Amino acid sequence: MLARKGLLPDGFLLTRLAEDAQPSRIRPKSQRARFITKSGSCNVAHKNIREQGRFLQDVFTTMVDLKWQHSLLIFTSAFLCSWMLFAMVWWLLAFAHGDLEPRDPNEPGPVPCVTSIHSFTSAFLFSIEVQVTIGFGGRMVTEECPLAIIVLIIQNILGLIINAIMLGCVFMKTAQANRRAETLIFSRNAVIAPRNGRPTLMFRVGDLRKSMIISATIQLQVIRRTVTAEGEVIPVCQLDIQVENPLRSNGIFLVSPLIISHTIDRGSPLYEVSAQSLATEDLEIIVILEGVVETTGITMQARTSYIPEEILWGRRFVSIMTEEDGRYSVDYSKFGNTVPVRMPALSAKELDQTRGVQDSGPHEGKPQGWGLVRAGRGGYRRGGGRVCDDAAAKPWYVVADKEEEKKGQKKTVKLEEIGREIEEETAEDMSD
């Protein structure tokens, strides 16, 4: 392990997940099933597959997907079977030509098809020499039998095909994209803490190699059991979660460990999750990181997941990056460490209700902070989007004062946010 080589502090186990011990939490005795394990493998068993022949139609991919011991067993068997098959062919040629009959070495006899073949063992040795092109020089094909020359050509071609398939499978198995994902680490736990006045789901991801992941993107999904309005039970319902990014994209620059966040607002699947209901929620948050390996140009994917028992409420990740001697330094010994923060146990929906935010009407589901804003002189304009300041999000009916600085003088402009339903008198003023 890299931890033993001094790259990481002692006692820090380097796996796909890296973190220090978290405060003990009460976990249920029966661990619930998950679709994606912490190491990134899919925890799904495929049973009763009747069309097994489809795997044989893509033999190369099937060989690459096999385990190493199975692949080596198949390669060894393929070589042994080909050697034995052509050994039998060479022995039959020698037997048909009469080369196996005992002769007096002092008397000259007919020229054999293959020299120095006297038994099946010598035929097997000649088959190995032909296919692996060793050529000890004791046995060789003569011009006596044209059929022996044809067999020699066929065995050489078949041996090249077996070597090419074996080398291709070995290369693909050693250069698979999931090997690069072994040095991508995720925090064992995700946290929910307030950020910019809103509850936010966060987790940390880092890359241990200096070679970067080009065009890295990260995707979050919630898998949960849902019931439709018609009563249909959907055991696996996948819902995308928007990653918080000012560019409205899921791209990240993974040059150092990053904290990936998701703001829990009205459009979030976690909008109604509170600290008490989190432990009983039947959901799983899947993290998918994709990108191109800089050194090989192969597209890779790293995966992990978080179940409710692995989501810490009211905690925040500690800082692990410092500036030393003109360069940034990352302390991986604190990769998964968290600290408690003050946070109410209410869900995001309950917090909005206590603040007076309405969640009914024609604009339900839109981000908070959007609406019509009147700017003093009777004009109307759209609001400034989501609230991103440190203060808590204000209700839609709050009247605020905004100061504008124009030509060196401060001018106070009174802004009034209009609700979803505009009265008829206001509509007439707007038309005027």
N, C-alpha and C positions, 0 to 999 in steps of 0.2 A: 504494500500500500504506500501511497505517497506520504502518508503521515509518518511512516517509519524512515523515510528518506530525508526528513528535515524540512520538507516544503510547508508542512503545517505543524502546529504545535502538537506535542505529545498528548495522547488521549482524545484527539479529535479525529474521528473516523471519517474517512473520505469515501462517500458513496454518492449516489445520485441525490441524496438528501444530506445536508450537513447543518448541524446546529448543536448548541449546548443544551444541557438538560433544562426543561421548562418546569415551572412549579407544578407540583403533583395535582392532578385533577381526578375527580371520581369518574371512572369510566364504566360503562355497563359491562357485565360479565360476558354477554354474548356479543361479539363483534359483528356488526352488520356487514352484509356483502357489499362490495364496491366493484364498479366497472373497470376502473383503472387503478392499479396498485401504486404504491408510493415509488416503486422503481420504474414505473412507466409502462409496464406490460399490461395487456388487456386481460382482464379476469373474466373471460367468457369461454365456456366450454361448448363446442359444437358437437351435437350428438345426432345419431340416426341419419347420417348423410348417405343417401342411397346411390347417388351418382359419383362414385369414387373415381370413375374413369376420367373425369375432368382434370384431375391432378396429373394424370399421365400425359395429357395434351400439352402441358407446360412443364416438361421434365426439368429444364434448367432451373426454373424458379423453385420447383419442388426440392431439387438437390440443394439449392442455396438455403432454403428455409429449414432443412434438416439440422439436427444437432451434429456436432463435430464427430462424435463416436460413430454415428450412423453413416455420415458421409465417408469417413475413412474406411468403414467396413464395406461400403459399396465400391469404393475405388479399388481396394485390395481384391475384392471378389471379381471385379471386372478384369483386372490384369491377370489374375490366376485363371479365370475361365478362358480368356483369349489365348493364353499360353498353352493351356491344356488342349483347347480345340485345335490349334494349329500343330501342336505336337502330334495329335492323332492323325492329322492330315499328312504330315511329313512321314510318319510311320507307315501309313497306308501306301503312300507313293513308293517308299523303299520296299515294302512287302510285295507290291504289284510288279515292281521292276526286277525283283529277285535279288535285291541288295542285302537282304538279311540272311541269305543262305550261306552256310559255312564254306569257306574257300581256303585253299592252301596259299599262304602268303607268298610262297616262292614262285607260284605259277601266276602268270598274268591272266586277269579275268576281264569281263566287260566293265566299261566305265559306269559307275553308279550315278544315280540322279543327284544325290548329296553324299559327299565323301564323309567317312568316319561315322556313319550311322549304323549301329549294329543291334540296337535294342530301343525300347520305348524311352528309356532314360536318356540316351544320346539324342533321340528326336526331341525330347522336351528341352534339353539344353540348347539345341540348335534353334528351337522356337523362341527361346528367351533372347539369344544372340541376335536373331533377325529383328525382333520387335523393339528392343532397346538399343540396337545398333552398337553392341559391344564389340563384336568381331575379334575373337581370340585367334582366329586363323586356322584352327584345327579342322573346322567343318566349313564347306562351301558348296554352293549350287554349281553344277556343271551344265554343259550344253547338251547333255544326253537326253534330258526330258524337258520339252517345252512347257508341259503342265506345271513342272516345279517352278519355272520362272514366273508363271501367272500367279501361283500361290504366294510366291515371294512378294510380288507387287501388291496383292490384296492384303497380306499381313502388314506390310509397311503402311499402307493407307489407313487400315483400321487402327494400328498402333498410334499414328499421328492424331486421329480423331479422338481416341481415348485420352491421350496426353493433353490435347487442347481443352477438352471438357473438364478434365481434372484441374488444370491450371486456372481456367476461368472460374470454376466454382471456388477454389481456394482463394483466389484474389478477391472475388466478390464477398466471400464470407469474412475475410480479414479487413476489407475496406468498407464494410457496411456503415450506413449513416448512424445507426444506433451506437456504434462504438464511439463516435465523437460526442454523442449525448452523455456518455459516462462522466465527462468532466463538466457538465452543466448541472448545477446544484440548485435545489429549491429549499426554502425553509420548510421544516416539518410541519409547522403550524401556520395558519393564516390568522389574522387579527381583524377586529372591528373596532375602530376608534374614530373619534370626531376629527374631521379635517375640513377647514373652511366652513365650520358651522353645520356640517352634514355628516351623518354616520357613513363611514367609508370602510369597505373591505380591502385589506392589503395583504400582500405576501411578498417575499423577497426572492430574487433569482440572481444567480451569478455564474460567471464563466471562469474556470480555473486556468485555462490556457491563454497564452499571449496572442495566439492567432485568433482573429475575430470571426464572428458569425456575420456574414454579409446579408443585408436585407432581412434582418431578423424581425419577425412579427410574432405577436403573442395573442392568443385567443382564449376566451373564457366561455365555458358553457355550464349550465346547471341542468343536471339530470334528476328528474323527480317523477313521482307517480301522480298522474292527474286524471280527472274524471270530466268528460265533456258534458255539455248541457243535455245531450241525449242519453246520458248514463253510460257511455262507453268508457271503459277503463283503459288508459294508455300507460302501461307499466314503465316505459322509457320515453319520456318527453324531453327533448333537448331544446333548451332556450339559450340564446346567445346573450352574453353580458358585455356591455360596452366598457372597454378599458378607458380610463381617464387620460385623455391626450388632447392638448390644445389643437393639434392638427386634424382631429377627428379621424385618426387612423390608428391601427394597431402596431405600427412600426416602432421599434426601440433601437437604441444605440448601446449595445451591450459591451461597453468597454470596461465597465466596473459594475459591481452589484447594484441592482436597481430594486426599488420598492414599487411594485405594480399595484395600482389602486383602482377601485371601482366605487363611484359615488352611489349610495343607495338612495335613489329618488323614486318618483312615482312609476317610472318605467322599468324599475329594477325588479327581478323576481324575488329579491330579499326585502321588499318594501314593508311587508307585514311581519317580518321576523324580529322577535324581541329576545332579550337575554334569557327569559324563562322558556320560551317556545323553541329556542335554538336546539336544545338537547333532544327534543322530541320530533324535530323536523326530519322527514324522509327525503333527503336531497344529497347530492354530491356535486361539488364544484370541480370541474375538470379544467386543467391548464394545459394548453398545447403551444409549444414554442417551435417555430419553424424558421429555417434560414439556410444559407448556402455556406458550406465550409470553405474558408478562405484558401487553404492550402491545396485541397483536392477538387473544389468546385462541385462537390456532391451535395444534393439537397438533404438536409437532416431534419429530424423531428424529435423533440424531447417532450415527455408527458409526465404529469403527476396529477394527483387529485386530493381534495380536502373534504372530509365528511364532517358532520356537525361536532363530533368529539374533538376534532383537530382545529376548530375555529375558536379562538380566544376572544372573549368579549371584554372590552375596556382595557386593551393593552396596545402598546405601540412598539415598533422595532427601535432598537438603539442604533446610534450612528456608529459605523465601522470604518469610515474613511477620514483620514487626517492628511495634512500637508506636512511633509518632512523633507528638508533639504531641496526645496524647489520641485518636488514631485509628490504625487498623491500616493498614499500608502493605505492598503486595505487590510484590516485585521479580521481574518476569517474565524478566529476563535469566538467572536461575538456575532457570527452570522445569523443565528436564530434567536438571540437574546431579545427579550421584550421587557418593558417596564409598564406598570399600571398607570392609567390615566383616569381622570374623573369623567364619567360618562353615565347618563341615565340608562336604566334597564329597559326603557320603552323602545318600541319599534319606530322606524322612520315615519310610518303612517300615524302612529299615536303622537309623535312629536309635532307633526304638521297640524294635527287636530288641536293640540294644546296651544299652538301659536296662532290658531284661527285660520289656517289655510284650508280652503274649501276644496273638496275632491269630487264635486259633482258639477254637471253642466256640460255645455258643448265643448269646452276646452279641457275635459278630463284627460289625463295622461300626458299633457304637455309639461315641459320642464318649468319649474317655478321661476318667477321673475319675468316672464313674458306677458305682455299686455299692452294696452294703449296707455300712453303717457302724454298728458297735456302740459305744454311748455309755456305757460304764462300768457301768450298772446292769442290764445284760442286755437293754435295749431296742434295737431296730434301726430305723434310718431310712435314707432315701436319701441318697446323696452330694451334694455341692454343685455338680454339673454340671462343665462344662469348667474346666480349670485356667487361671486368668487372671493369676496372679502372675508376677513376673519370673523366678522360679526355674524350672528345667526341670521338665517333667511327671514325677511320681513313678510308679513301677510300682504295680500294683494291690495288691501284697502288702506294701508298706512300712508299718511301724508308726511312727506319729508321735504326738507329745504336743501337746495343745492346751490353752492356758491361757484360762480364762474368769474374768472379773472380775464378782463378784456381791456386792452390798451392801458395797462397799468392800474386800472381801477377795479375793485371788487364789486361785482354786481350779483345780487341775490335773486335767484329765479326760483319760484315756488313750483314744485312738481307735484302733480296729483295723479296717482295711478287710478285708472278707471276700472271698474269691475267688469265682469263678463256681460252683464246686461246694462246697456246704456239707456237712460231714460229718454223719453220722446223730446223733452225740452232740450237736452244736450244734443240730441241728433239734429234738431232744428238749428241750434247754434252752429254746428259743424257745417250744415248745408249753406248757411249764410256766409 
